[in-house]
């Protein structure tokens, strides 16, 4: 499950918008270390001891993330405009309106039908292949919106490759600074494992590379199949070439015979014409 969609979500204060799904916060949780919030269902690494705020990349323990009930109560009075009709009202009443007035929805991009707005929003956020989405490297200069089904091809573009290189350089620079910090003696009570956090960040980058590598592999396989087909076609043509040469020689012989007959006919016609003139 993801956040809550509303027609006026873009004009709401950004503190009410989840940075992960870009929808209105549902069951907001807050990160103690940085103060940012996101949907509880959008929280990454649910079964790991540590987690990361995707908005600022701050690492912390799972025990340092809590359901912000005070903020949730504050959000109940938010004015919301329905995404599918002219209804408007407070957020507290919005879900009831959606369940009663919009039980069946159809994706305007791919035509798939859904039995609830929650499933419909999940589809648009994560699975619809025909919707345009932002590149994962948008924070590193790749600002293009891409049809989700074309993401593999996008990984191969020069713009995306430059953004990935920029991401890696920043990661390596940050990693170098962190090593310098960890070499200095510090007194802290925080339980934090820099190796784990580095691994998680690197894992995210490798996942992006994996998409590009897989696309390259598919292209390589396709080109290999085309090459094999071309070789088979060439071999077939080579086998047929002697027969074609013989056929051409026979055709040339036939044409020569026809030309000889034409010459004879011309001579006969000329002789006949002379006899007619003599009469």
Rosetta constraint file for C-alpha pairs under 8 A:
AtomPair CA 1 CA 41 HARMONIC 6.01 0.50
AtomPair CA 1 CA 42 HARMONIC 7.89 0.50
AtomPair CA 1 CA 118 HARMONIC 6.37 0.50
AtomPair CA 1 CA 119 HARMONIC 7.18 0.50
AtomPair CA 1 CA 122 HARMONIC 6.04 0.50
AtomPair CA 2 CA 21 HARMONIC 6.49 0.50
AtomPair CA 2 CA 23 HARMONIC 7.60 0.50
AtomPair CA 2 CA 26 HARMONIC 7.19 0.50
AtomPair CA 2 CA 39 HARMONIC 7.08 0.50
AtomPair CA 2 CA 41 HARMONIC 6.20 0.50
AtomPair CA 2 CA 42 HARMONIC 6.51 0.50
AtomPair CA 2 CA 118 HARMONIC 7.13 0.50
AtomPair CA 2 CA 121 HARMONIC 6.81 0.50
AtomPair CA 2 CA 122 HARMONIC 5.82 0.50
AtomPair CA 2 CA 125 HARMONIC 7.86 0.50
AtomPair CA 3 CA 18 HARMONIC 7.10 0.50
AtomPair CA 3 CA 21 HARMONIC 6.58 0.50
AtomPair CA 3 CA 22 HARMONIC 7.65 0.50
AtomPair CA 3 CA 23 HARMONIC 4.89 0.50
AtomPair CA 3 CA 24 HARMONIC 5.27 0.50
AtomPair CA 3 CA 25 HARMONIC 5.18 0.50
AtomPair CA 3 CA 26 HARMONIC 4.89 0.50
AtomPair CA 3 CA 39 HARMONIC 6.37 0.50
AtomPair CA 3 CA 121 HARMONIC 7.77 0.50
AtomPair CA 4 CA 23 HARMONIC 5.48 0.50
AtomPair CA 4 CA 24 HARMONIC 4.79 0.50
AtomPair CA 4 CA 25 HARMONIC 6.48 0.50
AtomPair CA 4 CA 26 HARMONIC 6.31 0.50
AtomPair CA 4 CA 118 HARMONIC 7.68 0.50
AtomPair CA 4 CA 121 HARMONIC 7.72 0.50
AtomPair CA 5 CA 9 HARMONIC 7.08 0.50
AtomPair CA 5 CA 23 HARMONIC 5.52 0.50
AtomPair CA 5 CA 24 HARMONIC 6.15 0.50
AtomPair CA 5 CA 83 HARMONIC 6.72 0.50
AtomPair CA 5 CA 121 HARMONIC 7.21 0.50
AtomPair CA 6 CA 23 HARMONIC 7.87 0.50
AtomPair CA 6 CA 24 HARMONIC 7.45 0.50
AtomPair CA 6 CA 80 HARMONIC 6.23 0.50
AtomPair CA 6 CA 81 HARMONIC 5.74 0.50
AtomPair CA 6 CA 82 HARMONIC 5.36 0.50
AtomPair CA 6 CA 83 HARMONIC 4.91 0.50
AtomPair CA 7 CA 80 HARMONIC 7.54 0.50
AtomPair CA 7 CA 81 HARMONIC 5.40 0.50
AtomPair CA 7 CA 82 HARMONIC 5.77 0.50
AtomPair CA 7 CA 83 HARMONIC 4.47 0.50
AtomPair CA 8 CA 12 HARMONIC 6.77 0.50
AtomPair CA 8 CA 80 HARMONIC 6.54 0.50
AtomPair CA 8 CA 81 HARMONIC 5.80 0.50
AtomPair CA 9 CA 17 HARMONIC 7.59 0.50
AtomPair CA 9 CA 23 HARMONIC 7.10 0.50
AtomPair CA 9 CA 24 HARMONIC 6.60 0.50
AtomPair CA 9 CA 80 HARMONIC 7.79 0.50
AtomPair CA 12 CA 16 HARMONIC 6.89 0.50
AtomPair CA 12 CA 17 HARMONIC 7.80 0.50
AtomPair CA 13 CA 17 HARMONIC 7.47 0.50
AtomPair CA 15 CA 37 HARMONIC 7.60 0.50
AtomPair CA 16 CA 24 HARMONIC 5.83 0.50
AtomPair CA 16 CA 25 HARMONIC 5.78 0.50
AtomPair CA 16 CA 75 HARMONIC 7.65 0.50
AtomPair CA 17 CA 22 HARMONIC 5.98 0.50
AtomPair CA 17 CA 23 HARMONIC 5.53 0.50
AtomPair CA 17 CA 24 HARMONIC 4.58 0.50
AtomPair CA 17 CA 25 HARMONIC 5.43 0.50
AtomPair CA 17 CA 38 HARMONIC 7.53 0.50
AtomPair CA 18 CA 22 HARMONIC 5.09 0.50
AtomPair CA 18 CA 23 HARMONIC 5.62 0.50
AtomPair CA 18 CA 24 HARMONIC 6.03 0.50
AtomPair CA 18 CA 25 HARMONIC 5.21 0.50
AtomPair CA 18 CA 37 HARMONIC 7.01 0.50
AtomPair CA 18 CA 38 HARMONIC 4.65 0.50
AtomPair CA 18 CA 39 HARMONIC 6.00 0.50
AtomPair CA 19 CA 23 HARMONIC 7.96 0.50
AtomPair CA 19 CA 38 HARMONIC 6.38 0.50
AtomPair CA 19 CA 54 HARMONIC 7.46 0.50
AtomPair CA 19 CA 55 HARMONIC 6.31 0.50
AtomPair CA 20 CA 38 HARMONIC 7.02 0.50
AtomPair CA 20 CA 39 HARMONIC 7.96 0.50
AtomPair CA 20 CA 42 HARMONIC 6.50 0.50
AtomPair CA 20 CA 54 HARMONIC 7.15 0.50
AtomPair CA 20 CA 55 HARMONIC 7.94 0.50
AtomPair CA 21 CA 42 HARMONIC 7.23 0.50
AtomPair CA 21 CA 125 HARMONIC 6.42 0.50
AtomPair CA 25 CA 38 HARMONIC 6.29 0.50
AtomPair CA 25 CA 39 HARMONIC 5.22 0.50
AtomPair CA 26 CA 38 HARMONIC 7.97 0.50
AtomPair CA 26 CA 39 HARMONIC 5.09 0.50
AtomPair CA 26 CA 40 HARMONIC 6.95 0.50
AtomPair CA 26 CA 41 HARMONIC 7.89 0.50
AtomPair CA 27 CA 39 HARMONIC 5.71 0.50
AtomPair CA 27 CA 40 HARMONIC 5.60 0.50
AtomPair CA 27 CA 41 HARMONIC 7.91 0.50
AtomPair CA 27 CA 67 HARMONIC 6.97 0.50
AtomPair CA 27 CA 68 HARMONIC 7.73 0.50
AtomPair CA 27 CA 69 HARMONIC 8.00 0.50
AtomPair CA 27 CA 72 HARMONIC 6.59 0.50
AtomPair CA 28 CA 37 HARMONIC 6.15 0.50
AtomPair CA 28 CA 38 HARMONIC 5.44 0.50
AtomPair CA 28 CA 39 HARMONIC 4.73 0.50
AtomPair CA 28 CA 40 HARMONIC 5.67 0.50
AtomPair CA 28 CA 67 HARMONIC 6.06 0.50
AtomPair CA 28 CA 68 HARMONIC 5.86 0.50
AtomPair CA 28 CA 69 HARMONIC 7.74 0.50
AtomPair CA 28 CA 71 HARMONIC 7.45 0.50
AtomPair CA 28 CA 72 HARMONIC 6.41 0.50
AtomPair CA 29 CA 37 HARMONIC 5.43 0.50
AtomPair CA 29 CA 38 HARMONIC 5.71 0.50
AtomPair CA 29 CA 39 HARMONIC 6.16 0.50
AtomPair CA 29 CA 40 HARMONIC 5.50 0.50
AtomPair CA 29 CA 65 HARMONIC 6.52 0.50
AtomPair CA 29 CA 66 HARMONIC 5.32 0.50
AtomPair CA 29 CA 67 HARMONIC 4.25 0.50
AtomPair CA 29 CA 68 HARMONIC 5.22 0.50
AtomPair CA 30 CA 35 HARMONIC 6.01 0.50
AtomPair CA 30 CA 36 HARMONIC 5.70 0.50
AtomPair CA 30 CA 37 HARMONIC 4.40 0.50
AtomPair CA 30 CA 38 HARMONIC 6.87 0.50
AtomPair CA 30 CA 65 HARMONIC 5.64 0.50
AtomPair CA 30 CA 66 HARMONIC 5.63 0.50
AtomPair CA 30 CA 67 HARMONIC 6.46 0.50
AtomPair CA 30 CA 68 HARMONIC 6.02 0.50
AtomPair CA 31 CA 35 HARMONIC 5.15 0.50
AtomPair CA 31 CA 36 HARMONIC 5.61 0.50
AtomPair CA 31 CA 37 HARMONIC 6.36 0.50
AtomPair CA 31 CA 53 HARMONIC 7.13 0.50
AtomPair CA 31 CA 64 HARMONIC 6.27 0.50
AtomPair CA 31 CA 65 HARMONIC 4.73 0.50
AtomPair CA 31 CA 66 HARMONIC 6.97 0.50
AtomPair CA 32 CA 36 HARMONIC 7.91 0.50
AtomPair CA 32 CA 64 HARMONIC 5.55 0.50
AtomPair CA 32 CA 65 HARMONIC 6.13 0.50
AtomPair CA 32 CA 66 HARMONIC 7.89 0.50
AtomPair CA 33 CA 58 HARMONIC 7.44 0.50
AtomPair CA 33 CA 60 HARMONIC 6.97 0.50
AtomPair CA 33 CA 64 HARMONIC 7.30 0.50
AtomPair CA 34 CA 56 HARMONIC 7.97 0.50
AtomPair CA 34 CA 58 HARMONIC 7.02 0.50
AtomPair CA 36 CA 53 HARMONIC 7.42 0.50
AtomPair CA 36 CA 55 HARMONIC 7.43 0.50
AtomPair CA 38 CA 42 HARMONIC 6.79 0.50
AtomPair CA 38 CA 43 HARMONIC 7.22 0.50
AtomPair CA 39 CA 43 HARMONIC 6.67 0.50
AtomPair CA 40 CA 67 HARMONIC 7.43 0.50
AtomPair CA 44 CA 51 HARMONIC 6.65 0.50
AtomPair CA 44 CA 52 HARMONIC 7.29 0.50
AtomPair CA 45 CA 50 HARMONIC 7.60 0.50
AtomPair CA 45 CA 51 HARMONIC 6.07 0.50
AtomPair CA 46 CA 51 HARMONIC 7.90 0.50
AtomPair CA 48 CA 62 HARMONIC 7.62 0.50
AtomPair CA 49 CA 61 HARMONIC 6.01 0.50
AtomPair CA 49 CA 62 HARMONIC 5.70 0.50
AtomPair CA 50 CA 59 HARMONIC 7.10 0.50
AtomPair CA 50 CA 60 HARMONIC 5.68 0.50
AtomPair CA 50 CA 61 HARMONIC 4.30 0.50
AtomPair CA 50 CA 62 HARMONIC 5.25 0.50
AtomPair CA 51 CA 59 HARMONIC 5.98 0.50
AtomPair CA 51 CA 60 HARMONIC 5.68 0.50
AtomPair CA 51 CA 61 HARMONIC 6.00 0.50
AtomPair CA 51 CA 62 HARMONIC 5.85 0.50
AtomPair CA 52 CA 57 HARMONIC 5.71 0.50
AtomPair CA 52 CA 58 HARMONIC 5.60 0.50
AtomPair CA 52 CA 59 HARMONIC 4.62 0.50
AtomPair CA 52 CA 60 HARMONIC 6.34 0.50
AtomPair CA 53 CA 57 HARMONIC 5.00 0.50
AtomPair CA 53 CA 58 HARMONIC 5.32 0.50
AtomPair CA 53 CA 59 HARMONIC 6.65 0.50
AtomPair CA 54 CA 58 HARMONIC 7.66 0.50
AtomPair CA 59 CA 197 HARMONIC 6.89 0.50
AtomPair CA 60 CA 64 HARMONIC 6.52 0.50
AtomPair CA 60 CA 192 HARMONIC 7.29 0.50
AtomPair CA 61 CA 65 HARMONIC 7.49 0.50
AtomPair CA 61 CA 191 HARMONIC 7.91 0.50
AtomPair CA 61 CA 192 HARMONIC 7.93 0.50
AtomPair CA 68 CA 72 HARMONIC 6.20 0.50
AtomPair CA 69 CA 73 HARMONIC 6.12 0.50
AtomPair CA 70 CA 74 HARMONIC 6.37 0.50
AtomPair CA 71 CA 75 HARMONIC 6.29 0.50
AtomPair CA 72 CA 76 HARMONIC 6.67 0.50
AtomPair CA 73 CA 77 HARMONIC 7.87 0.50
AtomPair CA 74 CA 78 HARMONIC 7.74 0.50
AtomPair CA 75 CA 91 HARMONIC 6.95 0.50
AtomPair CA 76 CA 90 HARMONIC 6.52 0.50
AtomPair CA 76 CA 91 HARMONIC 5.05 0.50
AtomPair CA 76 CA 92 HARMONIC 4.64 0.50
AtomPair CA 77 CA 90 HARMONIC 5.12 0.50
AtomPair CA 77 CA 91 HARMONIC 5.96 0.50
AtomPair CA 77 CA 92 HARMONIC 6.58 0.50
AtomPair CA 78 CA 90 HARMONIC 5.25 0.50
AtomPair CA 78 CA 91 HARMONIC 5.39 0.50
AtomPair CA 79 CA 88 HARMONIC 7.06 0.50
AtomPair CA 79 CA 89 HARMONIC 5.47 0.50
AtomPair CA 79 CA 90 HARMONIC 4.55 0.50
AtomPair CA 79 CA 91 HARMONIC 6.27 0.50
AtomPair CA 80 CA 88 HARMONIC 5.53 0.50
AtomPair CA 80 CA 89 HARMONIC 5.50 0.50
AtomPair CA 80 CA 90 HARMONIC 5.67 0.50
AtomPair CA 80 CA 91 HARMONIC 5.90 0.50
AtomPair CA 80 CA 94 HARMONIC 7.39 0.50
AtomPair CA 81 CA 86 HARMONIC 7.00 0.50
AtomPair CA 81 CA 87 HARMONIC 6.04 0.50
AtomPair CA 81 CA 88 HARMONIC 4.36 0.50
AtomPair CA 81 CA 89 HARMONIC 6.77 0.50
AtomPair CA 82 CA 86 HARMONIC 6.28 0.50
AtomPair CA 82 CA 87 HARMONIC 5.39 0.50
AtomPair CA 82 CA 88 HARMONIC 5.98 0.50
AtomPair CA 82 CA 94 HARMONIC 7.77 0.50
AtomPair CA 84 CA 102 HARMONIC 7.84 0.50
AtomPair CA 89 CA 93 HARMONIC 6.90 0.50
AtomPair CA 89 CA 94 HARMONIC 6.92 0.50
AtomPair CA 90 CA 94 HARMONIC 6.46 0.50
AtomPair CA 91 CA 95 HARMONIC 7.51 0.50
AtomPair CA 93 CA 97 HARMONIC 6.49 0.50
AtomPair CA 94 CA 98 HARMONIC 6.27 0.50
AtomPair CA 95 CA 99 HARMONIC 6.20 0.50
AtomPair CA 96 CA 100 HARMONIC 6.20 0.50
AtomPair CA 97 CA 101 HARMONIC 5.76 0.50
AtomPair CA 97 CA 102 HARMONIC 7.64 0.50
AtomPair CA 98 CA 102 HARMONIC 5.07 0.50
AtomPair CA 98 CA 103 HARMONIC 6.87 0.50
AtomPair CA 98 CA 117 HARMONIC 6.88 0.50
AtomPair CA 99 CA 103 HARMONIC 5.39 0.50
AtomPair CA 99 CA 116 HARMONIC 7.10 0.50
AtomPair CA 99 CA 117 HARMONIC 7.72 0.50
AtomPair CA 102 CA 116 HARMONIC 7.39 0.50
AtomPair CA 102 CA 117 HARMONIC 7.27 0.50
AtomPair CA 103 CA 115 HARMONIC 5.60 0.50
AtomPair CA 103 CA 116 HARMONIC 5.28 0.50
AtomPair CA 103 CA 117 HARMONIC 7.14 0.50
AtomPair CA 104 CA 113 HARMONIC 6.96 0.50
AtomPair CA 104 CA 114 HARMONIC 5.59 0.50
AtomPair CA 104 CA 115 HARMONIC 4.64 0.50
AtomPair CA 104 CA 116 HARMONIC 6.00 0.50
AtomPair CA 104 CA 117 HARMONIC 7.71 0.50
AtomPair CA 105 CA 113 HARMONIC 5.64 0.50
AtomPair CA 105 CA 114 HARMONIC 5.22 0.50
AtomPair CA 105 CA 115 HARMONIC 6.59 0.50
AtomPair CA 105 CA 116 HARMONIC 6.97 0.50
AtomPair CA 105 CA 117 HARMONIC 6.99 0.50
AtomPair CA 105 CA 120 HARMONIC 6.98 0.50
AtomPair CA 106 CA 111 HARMONIC 5.68 0.50
AtomPair CA 106 CA 112 HARMONIC 5.58 0.50
AtomPair CA 106 CA 113 HARMONIC 4.30 0.50
AtomPair CA 106 CA 114 HARMONIC 6.25 0.50
AtomPair CA 106 CA 120 HARMONIC 7.86 0.50
AtomPair CA 107 CA 111 HARMONIC 4.87 0.50
AtomPair CA 107 CA 112 HARMONIC 5.38 0.50
AtomPair CA 107 CA 113 HARMONIC 6.36 0.50
AtomPair CA 107 CA 120 HARMONIC 7.29 0.50
AtomPair CA 107 CA 124 HARMONIC 7.85 0.50
AtomPair CA 109 CA 128 HARMONIC 7.77 0.50
AtomPair CA 109 CA 130 HARMONIC 5.71 0.50
AtomPair CA 109 CA 131 HARMONIC 5.94 0.50
AtomPair CA 110 CA 128 HARMONIC 7.08 0.50
AtomPair CA 110 CA 129 HARMONIC 7.58 0.50
AtomPair CA 110 CA 130 HARMONIC 5.97 0.50
AtomPair CA 110 CA 131 HARMONIC 7.90 0.50
AtomPair CA 113 CA 120 HARMONIC 7.96 0.50
AtomPair CA 114 CA 119 HARMONIC 6.43 0.50
AtomPair CA 114 CA 120 HARMONIC 5.75 0.50
AtomPair CA 115 CA 119 HARMONIC 7.23 0.50
AtomPair CA 115 CA 120 HARMONIC 7.85 0.50
AtomPair CA 116 CA 120 HARMONIC 6.31 0.50
AtomPair CA 117 CA 121 HARMONIC 6.05 0.50
AtomPair CA 118 CA 122 HARMONIC 6.25 0.50
AtomPair CA 119 CA 123 HARMONIC 6.16 0.50
AtomPair CA 120 CA 124 HARMONIC 6.43 0.50
AtomPair CA 121 CA 125 HARMONIC 6.11 0.50
AtomPair CA 122 CA 126 HARMONIC 6.01 0.50
AtomPair CA 122 CA 127 HARMONIC 7.40 0.50
AtomPair CA 123 CA 127 HARMONIC 4.93 0.50
AtomPair CA 123 CA 128 HARMONIC 5.54 0.50
AtomPair CA 124 CA 128 HARMONIC 5.34 0.50
AtomPair CA 124 CA 131 HARMONIC 7.17 0.50
AtomPair CA 128 CA 148 HARMONIC 7.27 0.50
AtomPair CA 129 CA 147 HARMONIC 6.90 0.50
AtomPair CA 129 CA 148 HARMONIC 4.91 0.50
AtomPair CA 129 CA 149 HARMONIC 4.77 0.50
AtomPair CA 130 CA 147 HARMONIC 5.68 0.50
AtomPair CA 130 CA 148 HARMONIC 6.06 0.50
AtomPair CA 130 CA 149 HARMONIC 6.28 0.50
AtomPair CA 131 CA 147 HARMONIC 5.47 0.50
AtomPair CA 131 CA 148 HARMONIC 6.08 0.50
AtomPair CA 132 CA 145 HARMONIC 5.81 0.50
AtomPair CA 132 CA 146 HARMONIC 4.95 0.50
AtomPair CA 132 CA 147 HARMONIC 4.10 0.50
AtomPair CA 132 CA 148 HARMONIC 5.91 0.50
AtomPair CA 133 CA 145 HARMONIC 5.24 0.50
AtomPair CA 133 CA 146 HARMONIC 5.37 0.50
AtomPair CA 133 CA 147 HARMONIC 6.23 0.50
AtomPair CA 133 CA 148 HARMONIC 6.21 0.50
AtomPair CA 134 CA 138 HARMONIC 6.75 0.50
AtomPair CA 134 CA 143 HARMONIC 6.90 0.50
AtomPair CA 134 CA 144 HARMONIC 6.47 0.50
AtomPair CA 134 CA 145 HARMONIC 4.70 0.50
AtomPair CA 134 CA 146 HARMONIC 6.39 0.50
AtomPair CA 135 CA 142 HARMONIC 6.42 0.50
AtomPair CA 135 CA 143 HARMONIC 6.64 0.50
AtomPair CA 135 CA 144 HARMONIC 6.52 0.50
AtomPair CA 135 CA 145 HARMONIC 6.41 0.50
AtomPair CA 135 CA 146 HARMONIC 6.98 0.50
AtomPair CA 137 CA 141 HARMONIC 6.76 0.50
AtomPair CA 137 CA 142 HARMONIC 5.43 0.50
AtomPair CA 137 CA 143 HARMONIC 7.66 0.50
AtomPair CA 137 CA 160 HARMONIC 7.22 0.50
AtomPair CA 137 CA 163 HARMONIC 6.12 0.50
AtomPair CA 137 CA 164 HARMONIC 6.82 0.50
AtomPair CA 137 CA 167 HARMONIC 7.81 0.50
AtomPair CA 138 CA 142 HARMONIC 4.52 0.50
AtomPair CA 138 CA 143 HARMONIC 4.85 0.50
AtomPair CA 138 CA 144 HARMONIC 7.66 0.50
AtomPair CA 139 CA 143 HARMONIC 7.83 0.50
AtomPair CA 140 CA 163 HARMONIC 5.19 0.50
AtomPair CA 140 CA 164 HARMONIC 7.48 0.50
AtomPair CA 140 CA 166 HARMONIC 6.43 0.50
AtomPair CA 140 CA 167 HARMONIC 6.20 0.50
AtomPair CA 141 CA 163 HARMONIC 5.69 0.50
AtomPair CA 142 CA 159 HARMONIC 6.24 0.50
AtomPair CA 142 CA 160 HARMONIC 5.83 0.50
AtomPair CA 142 CA 163 HARMONIC 5.86 0.50
AtomPair CA 146 CA 150 HARMONIC 6.62 0.50
AtomPair CA 146 CA 151 HARMONIC 6.46 0.50
AtomPair CA 146 CA 154 HARMONIC 7.39 0.50
AtomPair CA 147 CA 151 HARMONIC 6.68 0.50
AtomPair CA 150 CA 154 HARMONIC 6.36 0.50
AtomPair CA 151 CA 155 HARMONIC 6.32 0.50
AtomPair CA 152 CA 156 HARMONIC 7.12 0.50
AtomPair CA 152 CA 211 HARMONIC 6.42 0.50
AtomPair CA 152 CA 212 HARMONIC 6.22 0.50
AtomPair CA 152 CA 215 HARMONIC 5.57 0.50
AtomPair CA 153 CA 157 HARMONIC 7.13 0.50
AtomPair CA 153 CA 215 HARMONIC 7.14 0.50
AtomPair CA 154 CA 160 HARMONIC 6.94 0.50
AtomPair CA 155 CA 160 HARMONIC 5.86 0.50
AtomPair CA 155 CA 161 HARMONIC 7.04 0.50
AtomPair CA 155 CA 211 HARMONIC 7.24 0.50
AtomPair CA 155 CA 212 HARMONIC 5.24 0.50
AtomPair CA 156 CA 160 HARMONIC 6.96 0.50
AtomPair CA 156 CA 161 HARMONIC 6.90 0.50
AtomPair CA 156 CA 212 HARMONIC 6.45 0.50
AtomPair CA 157 CA 161 HARMONIC 6.37 0.50
AtomPair CA 158 CA 162 HARMONIC 6.19 0.50
AtomPair CA 159 CA 163 HARMONIC 6.37 0.50
AtomPair CA 160 CA 164 HARMONIC 6.23 0.50
AtomPair CA 161 CA 165 HARMONIC 6.22 0.50
AtomPair CA 162 CA 166 HARMONIC 6.21 0.50
AtomPair CA 163 CA 167 HARMONIC 6.17 0.50
AtomPair CA 164 CA 168 HARMONIC 6.24 0.50
AtomPair CA 164 CA 205 HARMONIC 7.97 0.50
AtomPair CA 165 CA 169 HARMONIC 6.20 0.50
AtomPair CA 166 CA 170 HARMONIC 6.23 0.50
AtomPair CA 167 CA 171 HARMONIC 6.13 0.50
AtomPair CA 168 CA 172 HARMONIC 6.07 0.50
AtomPair CA 168 CA 205 HARMONIC 7.68 0.50
AtomPair CA 169 CA 173 HARMONIC 6.08 0.50
AtomPair CA 170 CA 174 HARMONIC 6.00 0.50
AtomPair CA 171 CA 175 HARMONIC 5.94 0.50
AtomPair CA 172 CA 176 HARMONIC 6.08 0.50
AtomPair CA 173 CA 177 HARMONIC 6.32 0.50
AtomPair CA 174 CA 178 HARMONIC 6.12 0.50
AtomPair CA 175 CA 179 HARMONIC 6.24 0.50
AtomPair CA 175 CA 198 HARMONIC 7.37 0.50
AtomPair CA 176 CA 180 HARMONIC 6.47 0.50
AtomPair CA 177 CA 181 HARMONIC 6.35 0.50
AtomPair CA 178 CA 182 HARMONIC 6.16 0.50
AtomPair CA 179 CA 183 HARMONIC 6.16 0.50
AtomPair CA 180 CA 184 HARMONIC 6.70 0.50
AtomPair CA 182 CA 186 HARMONIC 7.92 0.50
AtomPair CA 193 CA 197 HARMONIC 6.59 0.50
AtomPair CA 194 CA 198 HARMONIC 6.03 0.50
AtomPair CA 195 CA 199 HARMONIC 6.10 0.50
AtomPair CA 196 CA 200 HARMONIC 6.26 0.50
AtomPair CA 197 CA 201 HARMONIC 6.29 0.50
AtomPair CA 198 CA 202 HARMONIC 6.10 0.50
AtomPair CA 199 CA 203 HARMONIC 5.86 0.50
AtomPair CA 200 CA 204 HARMONIC 6.39 0.50
AtomPair CA 201 CA 205 HARMONIC 6.65 0.50
AtomPair CA 202 CA 206 HARMONIC 6.14 0.50
AtomPair CA 203 CA 207 HARMONIC 6.18 0.50
AtomPair CA 204 CA 208 HARMONIC 6.65 0.50
AtomPair CA 205 CA 209 HARMONIC 6.46 0.50
AtomPair CA 206 CA 210 HARMONIC 5.97 0.50
AtomPair CA 207 CA 211 HARMONIC 6.53 0.50
AtomPair CA 208 CA 212 HARMONIC 6.80 0.50
AtomPair CA 209 CA 213 HARMONIC 6.11 0.50
AtomPair CA 210 CA 214 HARMONIC 5.99 0.50
AtomPair CA 211 CA 215 HARMONIC 6.27 0.50
AtomPair CA 212 CA 216 HARMONIC 6.20 0.50
AtomPair CA 213 CA 217 HARMONIC 6.10 0.50
AtomPair CA 214 CA 218 HARMONIC 6.25 0.50
AtomPair CA 215 CA 219 HARMONIC 6.24 0.50
AtomPair CA 216 CA 220 HARMONIC 6.01 0.50
AtomPair CA 217 CA 221 HARMONIC 6.17 0.50
AtomPair CA 218 CA 222 HARMONIC 6.18 0.50
AtomPair CA 219 CA 223 HARMONIC 6.15 0.50
AtomPair CA 220 CA 224 HARMONIC 6.07 0.50
AtomPair CA 221 CA 225 HARMONIC 6.21 0.50
AtomPair CA 222 CA 226 HARMONIC 6.27 0.50
AtomPair CA 223 CA 227 HARMONIC 6.07 0.50
AtomPair CA 224 CA 228 HARMONIC 6.28 0.50
AtomPair CA 225 CA 229 HARMONIC 6.27 0.50
AtomPair CA 226 CA 230 HARMONIC 6.17 0.50
AtomPair CA 227 CA 231 HARMONIC 6.22 0.50
AtomPair CA 228 CA 232 HARMONIC 6.27 0.50
AtomPair CA 229 CA 233 HARMONIC 6.18 0.50
AtomPair CA 230 CA 234 HARMONIC 6.06 0.50
AtomPair CA 231 CA 235 HARMONIC 6.10 0.50
AtomPair CA 232 CA 236 HARMONIC 6.19 0.50
AtomPair CA 233 CA 237 HARMONIC 6.25 0.50
AtomPair CA 234 CA 238 HARMONIC 6.18 0.50
AtomPair CA 235 CA 239 HARMONIC 6.25 0.50
AtomPair CA 236 CA 240 HARMONIC 6.31 0.50
AtomPair CA 237 CA 241 HARMONIC 5.99 0.50
AtomPair CA 238 CA 242 HARMONIC 7.73 0.50
AtomPair CA 240 CA 244 HARMONIC 6.24 0.50
AtomPair CA 241 CA 245 HARMONIC 6.16 0.50
AtomPair CA 242 CA 246 HARMONIC 6.24 0.50
AtomPair CA 243 CA 247 HARMONIC 6.07 0.50
AtomPair CA 244 CA 248 HARMONIC 6.07 0.50
AtomPair CA 245 CA 249 HARMONIC 6.21 0.50
AtomPair CA 246 CA 250 HARMONIC 6.16 0.50
AtomPair CA 247 CA 251 HARMONIC 6.08 0.50
AtomPair CA 248 CA 252 HARMONIC 6.08 0.50
AtomPair CA 249 CA 253 HARMONIC 6.21 0.50
AtomPair CA 250 CA 254 HARMONIC 6.18 0.50
AtomPair CA 251 CA 255 HARMONIC 6.12 0.50
AtomPair CA 252 CA 256 HARMONIC 6.16 0.50
AtomPair CA 253 CA 257 HARMONIC 6.30 0.50
AtomPair CA 254 CA 258 HARMONIC 6.22 0.50
AtomPair CA 255 CA 259 HARMONIC 6.13 0.50
AtomPair CA 256 CA 260 HARMONIC 6.26 0.50
AtomPair CA 257 CA 261 HARMONIC 6.27 0.50
AtomPair CA 258 CA 262 HARMONIC 6.14 0.50
AtomPair CA 259 CA 263 HARMONIC 6.27 0.50
AtomPair CA 260 CA 264 HARMONIC 6.38 0.50
AtomPair CA 261 CA 265 HARMONIC 6.10 0.50
AtomPair CA 262 CA 266 HARMONIC 6.07 0.50
AtomPair CA 263 CA 267 HARMONIC 6.27 0.50
AtomPair CA 264 CA 268 HARMONIC 6.16 0.50
AtomPair CA 265 CA 269 HARMONIC 5.95 0.50
AtomPair CA 266 CA 270 HARMONIC 6.08 0.50
AtomPair CA 267 CA 271 HARMONIC 6.17 0.50
AtomPair CA 268 CA 272 HARMONIC 6.03 0.50
AtomPair CA 269 CA 273 HARMONIC 6.06 0.50
AtomPair CA 270 CA 274 HARMONIC 6.29 0.50
AtomPair CA 271 CA 275 HARMONIC 6.40 0.50
AtomPair CA 272 CA 276 HARMONIC 6.29 0.50
AtomPair CA 273 CA 277 HARMONIC 6.27 0.50
AtomPair CA 274 CA 278 HARMONIC 6.31 0.50
AtomPair CA 275 CA 279 HARMONIC 6.58 0.50
